[in-house]
């Protein structure tokens, strides 16, 4: 019999053959870190407290909404990533922010456990979970920037890009190897979340000025040119940069190992059940799609490097657009929250493009550019840099556009997948056809 062909739907977000692949998709997670193992008993207890009628996707959504609440509180008290009248916000703001992060972390850790408890595990749950995680990257980065009182500078973009780069690289690794790593072998998502929470608590106790203290001034002798350079904030910037570079190297090596045809790891794209090449016969550096039966993905180490580079383009856009906004009139930029709006625009772009990558992995399809998101952002940057035609207002309008169309994309994809699986996204009543 010939190959079974699935026609592509028109005016939909997922093709018919993609929906078939999604229905067969199985999630493979990476290894736990030591902190993950320490937190597991608490997460098991928390999962046991959930009622069985609560859908796991509702658990995921509750966690994300908790983070949205903390983010909105910070947006009110620190619209430009700095404090009103040079005074820190009330103590309760830091407590609400920290609790919202811990709440989100806990819900994200137990939604899968709730799915297994209730028998509601489905590919839609994985997509919904990882999509909310991609959206949460921007929220947590902006909350950290507000807590550290970074102001409308390049530094809020730095913390966003550090988080976005690591999240994107993990997702690219999943696309090319089938396994989603959440750490680099020692440090991972859980550790990063607790570090951000720790920054909130430290700022609440000692104030934002703590991060700008000259640590070398505590020494009993003069330090010369290094005076004022070694501060807790600069150390945080340096550590996050180093961790980002380390993560990039580790993830690139994992992809390279997966495409090592001499010794492929089990389950990798090169783990082909074909006879070894005869002695002296040239070996292909990457497998073909027919050999691996990895659907219609665009695979290969070169393609993986190309996919990894996309987050570099987002990072460049973030810093270039931020610097263009900072060059505008200061009062207009503050009224329209210029740097925060730019940060949010690139954040939605990141979440949208990452969601496309996740869907493409599960549907075993090529990864498309989200032109509906890239084009407005690039136009906004060009207008800000060269024309300055109501730049801050135009950037705010772009954010409304981005949020609207990204929300519509998410709802359409969820509806199509839920309809194909014959399940409901948030209700147990409609759970059927999933074994």
N, C-alpha and C positions, 0 to 999 in steps of 0.2 A: 504493500500500500504506500502511496505517496505521503509526503509530509502534510499534516493537517494544517490548513491555513485559516487564520481568524481575520475577518474583515475589520478594518479600523473604523471606529465610530466617528461621526462627523459632529463638530461643535461640542465635543466633550473633552475632559481633561485626561482621561485614561482610556487607552484603546481596549478593544474587546480581548485581544490576546494578552494585553497587560493585566486586565482584570483576572483572567484565567491564571496567570503566573502569580498574582498576588494571593489568590485563594489557596495556592499550594505553598506559599512562602513559609519558611520556618526561621525564626530568629535564633541567632547564635551569638551569645554575649561573650565578652572577654573575661579575663581572670579578675578576681577581687584583690584589692589591696588589703594590707593588714588592718587599716582603719575600717574598711568595709566589713571585714570579719568581726571586728569589735562591735560595730553598730548593728550587726544582723540580729542578735537577740532582742534588741529594742524594736527593730523593725518588725520582727515576727510577732512581738507582743502587740504592737500598734495595729498590725493587720488583723490580728484576732479580735480587736475591739470594734472592727467595722461590721455593720449589719450585713447579712448575706443578700439583702435585696438591693444593696448599693452597687451599681455597675462600676467596674474598674475604670472605665473612661470618665465617669463622674468623679472618681477619686483624683484622676489626673487633672481634670478641669478645676477641681477645688484647690489643688495645690497651686496651679498657675494663677487662679484668681486671687489667692492669698498674696502672691508675689506682686500682682497688679496693685493691690491695696497699698502695700508698702511703697511701691514705686510712686503712686499718686501722692502719697503723703510727702515724700521727698520732693516731688515736682512742685508742690505747693510751697514748701518752705525754702526750696533751693532751685528756682527755675533756671538759673544760669550756673548751676553747680557751685554756687557760693551762698553765703548766708546773708539775710537781710540786715542792713545797718551794721555790718561787720560783727554781728553777735551770733553765736551758735544757736541752733533751734532748741526747743525744749528737750529735756532728757527722754521724754516718752517717745519722741520721734525715733531715736536710736533703738529703743526697745521694740517698738512696732516693726521697724525695719528688720531687726535681727530675728524676731519671732516669725515674720513673714518668710524669711529665707529658710529658717529651720522647718517651718510648716511645709513649704514647697519641697524641700529636700526629702522630708519624711513621706509626703504623699507620692513623690516620684519613686521612692524606694518600695512602697507597699502596693502600688497599683497592680504590678505584676503578680504579687502574692495574692491579692484579692481576686485576680482573674483565675488563678489556679484553684483557689478555694471554692469559687462559684462555678467553675467549669465554663467561664466566659472568655477564655483566651481566644484571640482571633488576630489575623494580620492587621485588621483595622485598629486594634488596640496598640500594636507596635507603632504604626504610623502616627496615631494620635499622640502617643507618649513622646516620641522623638520630635514631632512637630512642635509640641508645647515646649520641649527643652530648647529647641532652636530659637523660639520666640523669647524665652526667658533669659537668654544670653545678654541681650540688650538691657533688659530690666535690671539685672543684677549689676552690670557694669555701671549703669547710670546711678544706681543707688550707692555704689562704692564711691563714685566720683563726687557725689553730693556730700557724703559723710566726710570725705577727706578735704572738702572745701577747695577743690582744685580750680574752680572758676572757669570762665570761658576761654580755656587754653587748649593746647594739643593733648594734654594729659588724659582727659576723659576718653578721647579716642584711643589712646594707648591701651588703657585697661580693657576697652571693648575689643580692640583688635587682638589682644593677647588671648582673650576668651574665645573669640570667633575663630581665630586661626586653629586653635587646638580642637575645637568642636568640628570644624570643617574637615580637618585632616583625618579625624577618627571616622567621619562619615564616608570620606573617599576610600579609606582603607576597607570599610565594610563593603562598599560597592565593588571593589576589586578582589577582595579575598573572601567575602561572605561572613566575616566575623567583625563585630563592632568592639574595638578596644576602648575602654574608658580610663586607661591609665598608661603610663609609659614604662611600667614595670615596678615603680615604687610610689609615684604620686599620681593621683587621678582626680576625678570630679569631686568626690567626697571631701578630699583634703582641701581642694581649692575653695569649696563652699564654706568650710569651717574657717579658712583663712579670711575670707571676706567678712564673715560674721565677727571674727576676732577684731578686724579693723573697726567695725562699727562699735563694739564694746569699748575698745581702747579710746576711740574718739569721744565717746560719751563720758568716760571717766576723766581724761586729761585734756579734752578739748582739741579742736582742729590744729591749734598751734603746736601740739606735740609732734606732728609729722614734719615740722620745719625747724625743729631744734637742732642746733649744731652739736653733734655727739662728741666731736673732738674738743669742743670747748670744756668738756668735763675733765680733760687731761691736765695734769699739773705743769705742763710745759707748752710753749707756743707751737703751732702746727704750720705756720706760714701760709703757703698758697692753698692748702687743703681746707682752710677755715671756711665754714659754711657750706661745704660740699657734701660732707658725710652726714646726711640727715635721714631719719626713718623713711621719709617719702622717697628720697633718691634710692635708698636701699630697696624699697618695694618695687620701684620702677626697674631697677637692675635685675632683681630676682625674677620678676615676671618676664622680662626680656630673655633671660637665660633659660627659664623653663620653657618658653615658647620655642626657642631655638633647639633645645634638647628634644622636645616633642616632635618638631619637624624632622629632625635627623632620625629618631626612632621609628616614626611612622613611615618615612621614606624607605628605610631599611627593611621594614616588614613587608612593604609592597614589593621591593626588589627580591626579597626571599621568596615571596609567593610566585614570582615569575621566574624563579631559578629552576630551569627545566632539568638540571642535574640532580637536584635534591629538593623537590617540592614538598611543602608541608601538606599534611592530609587535609583535604577539603579545599585546597587552593585552586585557582584557575588552571594551574599546570599539573594538578593531580589527575592526569589522564590515564585511562585504562587502555593504553595502546602499547604494542610491543616496543622495546627500546630500539633506538636507531642502530643499524649495523655499524661495525667498526669502520671508522673513516668517513661515515656519512654525516653530512652537516646537519646540525640540530637547529630548529627554529627557535629564536630567542623568546618568542611568546606563542601560546597556543592559538589555534583558530577557534572560532565560536562553535564550529561543528564538533571539534575534538572535545571541548569542555562541556557542551550543551548548556552554556550559560545564557540561554535565550538570545536576545538581540542586542546585548550590551556592546559598547565599544571598549574593548579591553586591550591590554598591553601596557608595558612599563612606560613607554613614551606617552601614551594616552593618560596614564595615571599622573605623570608629572604635569601634563597639561591641565588636568582637573585640579591638582593641588595649586596651580598658579592662580586659579580664579580668586581665591581668598586674598592673594597678593594684590590683585586689581582692586578688590573692595577696600583693602587697607590703604592703598594709594589714594583712592577716591576720598576716603574718610579724611586723611590728613590734608590733602590738597584743598578740598572743599572747606574744611575747618579754617585753614589759613586764609582762604579767600574771604570768608565771612568775618574773620577777625580784622581784616583790613578795611571793613566798612565803618560807617559812623557808629561810635560806641553806644550812644543812646538808643538809636534805632535797633541795633543788635540786641541790646538788653531787653527792650520792650517786646520784641518778637522772639526772644530766646533763641537767637541765631545759631549758636553752637549746639545747643540741645536739639534743635530741630534738625540740623544736619546730621548729628549723631543718630537721631531717631530714624531719619530717612535711610541711612546706610544700614541701620539695624533691621528695618523691615526688608530691605533688599537682601540682606544676609539670610533672614528667616525664610523668605520666599524662595531664594535660590537653593537653600539647604533642603527645604521641603520638596522641591523638584528633584533633588538628588536622591532623597530617601524614597520617593515614589518610583523613580527610575530604577533604583536598586531592587525594590520589591517586585516591580513589573518586568524586570529584566529588559529594560529599554535603554537607548542612548540618553545621555543627560542633555537637556536643552537649555539654552540661555533664556532667562526671563526678560525678554526685551521690553515688556510692558513695565518692568521695574528699572532696568538699566538705563533706558533712554531718558526718562524724566530726571533721573539723578544726574546724568551727564549734562543734560540741558540746564539743570539748575546750577551746576558748577560753572559751566561756561558763562551763563548769564551773570552769576555773582562775580566772576573774575574779570570779564571783559565789558559787559554792558551795564550792569547794576540797575536794571529796570525793576524797581520795587523788589529787590533781591530777597529780603527777609520774608516779605509777604508771599512772594512766589514760591519760596522754599517751604513755607507753611502750607500753601495750597498743594504742593507736591506730596507732602506728608499725608494730607487728607486723601488724595488720589491713591497713594500707595496702600494705606490702611484699608480703604474701600475695596480695591481690587484684590488685595491679598486675602482679605476676609472672604470675598466671593469665591476665590480659588479654593480656599480651605473647605468651605461649605460644599462646593460642587464635588470635590474629590471625595470627601467623607460620604456624601449622598450616593455617589456612584458606586463606591466600594461596598457600602452597607447594603445597597440595593442588590448588588451582584451576590453578596454572601447571604442575603435574605436575613439580615439582622438589623437591630436598631442600635444606634450609637450609644444611647444612654439608658435604655430600658431593658430589664431582664425579660420582660413579658414576650418580647419578640426574638429572644435568643433561640435559634434553631439552625439546623444544617451545619453546626460546627461541632465536630467530635473532639 
